[in-house]
Amino acid sequence: PRQLRYSCGRSAVELDLDVGGDKLRVVGRVLPAASVEVVAHWPGGRRSTASDAAGGFRFDELPRRPLCFEVTGPAPVKTGWVVA
């Protein structure tokens, strides 16, 4: 797995990328921990999920395309483009 961390001020998002074949699994955590919406964007698509109270979230079977992740809520964070 590949591990990444993006931060903006006191907010951050940590990502663990598990690359396999033509699909990608992402397990992440929002800091500070909060239940918020997390959106994965890629050219031509998007998928959203919610983090749990501990800040954890997961995406299964994302396309292996350039991706960026956006965390909403009171401490928003948006990552740069990630190429797995």
PyMOL commands that set and color helices and strands:
alter all, ss='L'
color gray80, all
select strands_A, chain A and resi 2-8+11-20+23-31+37-42+45-50+56-63+68-71+77-78
alter strands_A, ss='S'
color yellow, strands_A
deselect
rebuild
show_as cartoon
